[in-house]
Amino acid sequence: MSRVGRKPVAVPKGVQIDVQGMTVKVKGPKGGLRRTFVAPVTIALGAGTLQGRRPSDAPPSGARRG
């Protein structure tokens, strides 16, 4: 994963995030989004941040090359 991809995403004020299993729901002043991720990716919600993680850079969790 690139170094940019490892950084947590700051959650702005007024944005609500709900993580339920592999589904992430985001609602803000401009609308809402819903995204379901597949294993082995995990989503962690921290104090004002959201971060995606994967176990390694090797396939199938890493980027596919070809």
Summary of the structure (lengths in Angstrom):
residues: 66
radius of gyration: 13.2
end to end distance: 16.2
largest distance: 40.9
contacts: 124
relative contact order: 0.23
helix: 6%
strand: 42%
